[in-house]
Amino acid sequence: MSNASGSSAGTGTGPSPAAGSAARPALRAARTDAEPPARGARFAAVGAGRMGRGIAIAFAYAGHRIALVDLLPRSAEVLAKLRAEVNGEVRASLQGLVALGALRADQVEVVAARIGFVAAEHAPVALAAAELLFEGVPETLDAKRSAFAAMNAHGRADAIFTSTTSSILVTQLAALVQRPERFLNMHWLNPAYLMPVVELSTHPGTSAEVLARTKALMEGIGKLPVVCGPTPGYIVPRLQALVMNEAARMVQEGAATAEEIDKATRYGMGLRFAALGVVEFIDFGGIDILHHASREMSESVDAARYAAPAIVGRMIDQGHLGLKTASGFHDYAGRDIAAYRRGVLQRVLGQLQHAGLWRAAAEQTLD
Ligand SMILES: NC(=O)c1ccc[n+]([C@@H]2O[C@H](COP(=O)([O-])OP(=O)(O)OC[C@H]3O[C@@H](n4cnc5c(N)ncnc54)[C@H](O)[C@@H]3O)[C@@H](O)[C@H]2O)c1
């Protein structure tokens, strides 16, 4: 399926310090004659803006060549400026990783050279070569329509098209794509080359094979794909928006200062949710506990914001209270719950130790 000829092998590693150790075959075999379209990179980021550049770095870091495709006709002068800006930003991002000890200095050029900036004039060749394409043009239907028109016209029949849109539903964009069964939204978290989660949002016509292939390709560059339906805000932005608005409201009300809220979220909520998923946390604490807390808060703060959804009441009625009944949003039947709890504690402890916040028990009894 792929035409990876000449591409350096993918390493399957994500951006981690460990990935940057000793010279690996992918680096030794790397090509340094970047730019140019016609070589047929397997991956193409369409739109050379913020998202496109981040996506290009993510693939290049993992060893893949990727075409960063501009679709707009530009004067030679503007094009040269854009090219220089892209080159500069890619290197600056990689240098940032070097400064943090996550990449060796000699890897910067090797990784950057895997990104081929492609001007509109050569876009058809690059679009025709890629098996996975990421549309990353501005958030307007007009821009999306014209980008997909170019991708439809030149893309391979077996290529997978994705959109990085933040807010346009996959069902809406599917209408712009010639082969909707090969289309899904892919929401990256910024910076794209750093954050492991990518949210794949499918529509009813997305083929199972396409979803499986997309997941495999993303896992191949060290990403952790999660899947959701055609829902506004995907998973992360939808949850985040609620929390961020409530934090802003607390500042507005004078309930707490921004500094105190930030400390509470970094070292309270943050540690907790890095060790347990949000839904898993409901089970951990107990669905009845969420129900009680929601009732209290909806009476004392705001019913519209805090009332628990119907599913919570239904689960309580059915006796699914979470860990304590071995069934909740997840099923714990047959699992060693003590070991599971130990694992959670271990993850929290690991983070506390990493953050330098874990203190050994006091040897002496104090007043
Ligand atoms: N996942 C995220 O966290 C995240 C963050 C920001 C943006 N986004 C989404 O990613 C997409 C791109 O956002 P961005 O911030 O990279 O935008 P950007 O403005 O930085 O880049 C867009 C690129 O597309 C080019 N362009 C402009 N009009 C075009 C057109 N009509 N046809 C083709 N190309 C055109 C621009 O010149 C630019 O190079 C948007 O849909 C945005 O909502 C996602």
The ligand as an SDF file (V2000), in Angstrom:
LIG
                    3D

 44 48  0  0  0  0  0  0  0  0999 V2000
   -5.8030   20.5510   17.4710 N   0  0  0  0  0  0  0  0  0  0  0  0
   -5.5630   21.7310   17.9360 C   0  0  0  0  0  0  0  0  0  0  0  0
   -5.1910   21.9070   19.0640 O   0  0  0  0  0  0  0  0  0  0  0  0
   -5.7080   22.8390   17.0330 C   0  0  0  0  0  0  0  0  0  0  0  0
   -5.1130   24.0140   17.3890 C   0  0  0  0  0  0  0  0  0  0  0  0
   -5.1960   24.9980   16.5310 C   0  0  0  0  0  0  0  0  0  0  0  0
   -5.8660   24.8040   15.3580 C   0  0  0  0  0  0  0  0  0  0  0  0
   -6.4680   23.6570   15.0280 N   0  0  0  0  0  0  0  0  0  0  0  0
   -7.1730   23.4760   13.7550 C   0  0  0  0  0  0  0  0  0  0  0  0
   -6.1960   23.1710   12.7670 O   0  0  0  0  0  0  0  0  0  0  0  0
   -6.5370   23.8430   11.5670 C   0  0  0  0  0  0  0  0  0  0  0  0
   -5.3800   24.7210   11.1750 C   0  0  0  0  0  0  0  0  0  0  0  0
   -5.1530   25.6770   12.1780 O   0  0  0  0  0  0  0  0  0  0  0  0
   -3.7710   26.4470   12.3030 P   0  0  0  0  0  0  0  0  0  0  0  0
   -3.7780   27.0940   13.6300 O   0  0  0  0  0  0  0  0  0  0  0  0
   -2.6500   25.5330   11.9360 O   0  0  0  0  0  0  0  0  0  0  0  0
   -3.9580   27.5450   11.1580 O   0  0  0  0  0  0  0  0  0  0  0  0
   -2.8220   28.4620   10.5280 P   0  0  0  0  0  0  0  0  0  0  0  0
   -3.5140   29.7120   10.1380 O   0  0  0  0  0  0  0  0  0  0  0  0
   -1.6230   28.5260   11.4070 O   0  0  0  0  0  0  0  0  0  0  0  0
   -2.3950   27.6770    9.2170 O   0  0  0  0  0  0  0  0  0  0  0  0
   -3.2390   27.4960    8.1160 C   0  0  0  0  0  0  0  0  0  0  0  0
   -2.4250   27.3900    6.8490 C   0  0  0  0  0  0  0  0  0  0  0  0
   -3.3190   27.2550    5.7420 O   0  0  0  0  0  0  0  0  0  0  0  0
   -3.0320   28.2680    4.7500 C   0  0  0  0  0  0  0  0  0  0  0  0
   -4.3050   28.6530    4.1240 N   0  0  0  0  0  0  0  0  0  0  0  0
   -5.0500   29.7480    4.3720 C   0  0  0  0  0  0  0  0  0  0  0  0
   -6.1680   29.7340    3.6200 N   0  0  0  0  0  0  0  0  0  0  0  0
   -6.1090   28.6350    2.8780 C   0  0  0  0  0  0  0  0  0  0  0  0
   -6.9580   28.0780    1.8910 C   0  0  0  0  0  0  0  0  0  0  0  0
   -8.0890   28.6560    1.5470 N   0  0  0  0  0  0  0  0  0  0  0  0
   -6.6030   26.9090    1.3250 N   0  0  0  0  0  0  0  0  0  0  0  0
   -5.4620   26.3070    1.6610 C   0  0  0  0  0  0  0  0  0  0  0  0
   -4.6040   26.7810    2.5950 N   0  0  0  0  0  0  0  0  0  0  0  0
   -4.9320   27.9230    3.1920 C   0  0  0  0  0  0  0  0  0  0  0  0
   -2.3720   29.3880    5.5020 C   0  0  0  0  0  0  0  0  0  0  0  0
   -1.5660   30.1390    4.6510 O   0  0  0  0  0  0  0  0  0  0  0  0
   -1.5680   28.6260    6.5750 C   0  0  0  0  0  0  0  0  0  0  0  0
   -0.3290   28.2050    6.0630 O   0  0  0  0  0  0  0  0  0  0  0  0
   -7.8250   24.6050   11.8540 C   0  0  0  0  0  0  0  0  0  0  0  0
   -8.9080   23.8270   11.4270 O   0  0  0  0  0  0  0  0  0  0  0  0
   -7.8330   24.7520   13.3420 C   0  0  0  0  0  0  0  0  0  0  0  0
   -9.1140   24.8530   13.8960 O   0  0  0  0  0  0  0  0  0  0  0  0
   -6.3780   22.6670   15.8440 C   0  0  0  0  0  0  0  0  0  0  0  0
  1  2  1  0
  2  3  2  0
  2  4  1  0
  4  5  1  0
  4 44  2  0
  5  6  2  0
  6  7  1  0
  7  8  2  0
  8  9  1  0
  8 44  1  0
  9 10  1  0
  9 42  1  0
 10 11  1  0
 11 12  1  0
 11 40  1  0
 12 13  1  0
 13 14  1  0
 14 15  2  0
 14 16  1  0
 14 17  1  0
 17 18  1  0
 18 19  2  0
 18 20  1  0
 18 21  1  0
 21 22  1  0
 22 23  1  0
 23 24  1  0
 23 38  1  0
 24 25  1  0
 25 26  1  0
 25 36  1  0
 26 27  1  0
 26 35  1  0
 27 28  2  0
 28 29  1  0
 29 30  1  0
 29 35  2  0
 30 31  1  0
 30 32  2  0
 32 33  1  0
 33 34  2  0
 34 35  1  0
 36 37  1  0
 36 38  1  0
 38 39  1  0
 40 41  1  0
 40 42  1  0
 42 43  1  0
M  CHG  2   8   1  16  -1
M  END
$$$$
